[in-house]
């Protein structure tokens, strides 16, 4: 299973997601850290991503070739991350056939109603648990 983690700016959220997915899934999956910039990609690589790439073309290309895309809800909003996430990136992520597992962070002028405002580590735990469910379900189908 190929999982893309998308993040921008400082890459802190992406780093947390990669670390947690690596804890949950070990080396049984292939994690690609996709950053809107090189710093974000670098942090995700240090956190345990198998591969890392940055920039618009890398995100557009990879989103069509993964099974799951993880990140904050901002990754489907054009001009998020102080403009780092281009409209083309947002469209590629949103239109990808991959399952999108997104953190409901109320930032970048996006507010999601009826969502509890849990601390980021708790939200990342929930994201990793959902990715684990999807992963386990796909593995069961292979047996």
Secondary structure as UniProt FT lines:
FT   STRAND          2..7
FT   TURN            9..10
FT   HELIX           12..25
FT   TURN            26..27
FT   STRAND          30..35
FT   HELIX           38..46
FT   TURN            47..48
FT   STRAND          51..54
FT   HELIX           56..63
FT   STRAND          68..72
FT   HELIX           73..76
FT   TURN            78..84
FT   HELIX           87..95
FT   STRAND          99..103
FT   TURN            108..109
FT   TURN            113..114
FT   HELIX           120..142
//
